[in-house]
Amino acid sequence: MLKKQSEKTLIENGLKFSCTPSDENGKFICGISKPIGIVGNKLHNYGITNLASYDDYGNQVITKTDLPVLALLFESEIWRIDCTEFVPIPGSGDFQKEFKNEESAISYILRYFFEKNEHIDELNKYLKNNSG
């Protein structure tokens, strides 16, 4: 489960997230997205991806985003961020990064969504060169 400070940081930056409950070993996964309309990085000719989550009343909430949804995983004391748009094989902009603590992972997520970075540049280049 994410720390309250991490949740607050994501919310204050306009990001949406949905996490599974922790299992008996503490393992969990969160999907994190930047909704359309939030200022930050954007992909050209990408289309729209949806992140489904649930509110406090059990109602499904769909977040539309024009960036890949990141997966934040915690397992065996390791934090990992995955971006896998080109499953089953890695493609442009896909990555997997490990972190020793939650704060570093959250900081990286903010950089991904809001600062110039090689992952967005690589995926934008691919989309530009492969648009119909």
C-alpha positions as CSV (number, residue, x, y, z in Angstrom):
1,M,0.0,0.0,0.0
2,L,1.3,3.5,-0.8
3,K,2.2,5.8,1.9
4,K,-0.3,8.7,2.5
5,Q,2.4,11.2,1.4
6,S,2.9,9.4,-1.9
7,E,-0.9,9.4,-2.5
8,K,-1.1,13.1,-1.6
9,T,1.8,13.9,-4.0
10,L,0.2,12.0,-6.9
11,I,-3.2,13.7,-6.3
12,E,-1.7,17.2,-5.9
13,N,-0.1,16.8,-9.3
14,G,-3.4,15.7,-10.9
15,L,-2.5,12.1,-11.4
16,K,-4.9,9.2,-11.0
17,F,-4.1,5.9,-9.6
18,S,-5.6,2.6,-8.7
19,C,-3.9,0.0,-6.5
20,T,-4.5,-3.6,-5.7
21,P,-4.7,-4.6,-2.0
22,S,-1.4,-5.9,-0.6
23,D,-1.1,-9.6,-0.5
24,E,0.2,-11.6,2.5
25,N,3.8,-10.8,1.4
26,G,3.1,-7.1,1.0
27,K,3.2,-7.2,-2.8
28,F,0.9,-4.9,-4.7
29,I,0.6,-3.0,-8.0
30,C,-0.8,0.4,-8.9
31,G,-1.8,1.8,-12.3
32,I,-0.9,5.5,-12.5
33,S,-2.0,7.9,-15.3
34,K,-2.1,11.6,-16.2
35,P,-5.6,12.5,-17.3
36,I,-6.1,14.5,-20.5
37,G,-6.2,18.2,-19.7
38,I,-3.5,18.0,-17.0
39,V,-0.5,20.1,-18.2
40,G,2.6,17.9,-18.7
41,N,4.0,15.6,-21.3
42,K,1.8,14.5,-24.2
43,L,2.2,12.1,-27.1
44,H,1.3,13.0,-30.6
45,N,-0.9,10.7,-32.6
46,Y,-1.2,8.3,-29.7
47,G,-4.9,8.1,-29.1
48,I,-6.5,7.5,-25.8
49,T,-5.8,4.9,-23.1
50,N,-8.2,4.3,-20.2
51,L,-7.3,3.5,-16.5
52,A,-10.3,1.9,-14.6
53,S,-10.5,2.4,-10.9
54,Y,-13.2,2.5,-8.2
55,D,-14.3,5.3,-5.9
56,D,-15.0,4.9,-2.2
57,Y,-18.6,3.7,-3.0
58,G,-17.5,1.0,-5.4
59,N,-18.4,2.9,-8.6
60,Q,-16.1,2.4,-11.5
61,V,-14.2,5.6,-12.6
62,I,-12.6,5.7,-16.1
63,T,-9.6,8.1,-16.5
64,K,-8.8,9.0,-20.1
65,T,-5.1,9.7,-20.8
66,D,-3.0,10.4,-23.8
67,L,0.1,8.8,-22.3
68,P,0.9,5.2,-21.3
69,V,-0.4,4.1,-18.0
70,L,2.6,3.3,-15.7
71,A,2.6,0.2,-13.4
72,L,4.1,0.7,-10.0
73,L,4.9,-2.6,-8.3
74,F,6.2,-3.4,-4.8
75,E,7.6,-6.8,-4.1
76,S,10.4,-8.1,-2.0
77,E,11.5,-4.7,-0.8
78,I,11.9,-3.5,-4.4
79,W,9.9,-0.7,-6.1
80,R,9.6,-1.1,-9.8
81,I,8.0,1.0,-12.5
82,D,7.0,-0.6,-15.8
83,C,5.9,1.0,-19.0
84,T,4.8,-1.7,-21.5
85,E,3.0,-0.3,-24.5
86,F,4.3,-2.9,-26.9
87,V,3.5,-6.2,-25.1
88,P,4.6,-8.9,-25.7
89,I,7.9,-7.5,-26.9
90,P,9.5,-4.2,-25.8
91,G,9.1,-1.3,-28.1
92,S,9.8,2.4,-28.3
93,G,9.5,4.2,-25.0
94,D,9.0,0.9,-23.0
95,F,11.1,0.6,-19.8
96,Q,11.4,-1.1,-16.5
97,K,13.2,0.7,-13.6
98,E,13.9,-0.5,-10.0
99,F,14.1,1.7,-6.9
100,K,15.2,1.0,-3.4
101,N,12.5,3.2,-1.9
102,E,9.0,4.5,-2.5
103,E,10.0,8.2,-2.6
104,S,12.5,7.6,-5.5
105,A,9.8,5.8,-7.5
106,I,7.3,8.5,-7.0
107,S,9.8,11.1,-8.0
108,Y,10.6,9.2,-11.2
109,I,6.8,9.0,-12.0
110,L,6.5,12.8,-11.7
111,R,9.5,13.2,-14.0
112,Y,8.0,10.8,-16.5
113,F,4.7,12.7,-16.7
114,F,5.8,16.3,-16.3
115,E,9.5,16.7,-17.4
116,K,11.3,16.2,-20.7
117,N,12.6,12.6,-20.7
118,E,14.0,10.0,-23.1
119,H,11.0,7.7,-22.8
120,I,8.5,10.3,-24.1
121,D,11.0,11.5,-26.7
122,E,11.5,8.0,-28.0
123,L,7.8,7.1,-28.2
124,N,6.9,10.5,-29.8
125,K,9.6,9.8,-32.5
126,Y,8.2,6.4,-33.1
127,L,4.6,7.7,-33.4
128,K,5.7,10.5,-35.8
129,N,7.6,8.0,-38.0
130,N,4.8,5.4,-38.0
131,S,1.6,7.5,-38.3
132,G,-0.7,6.7,-41.1
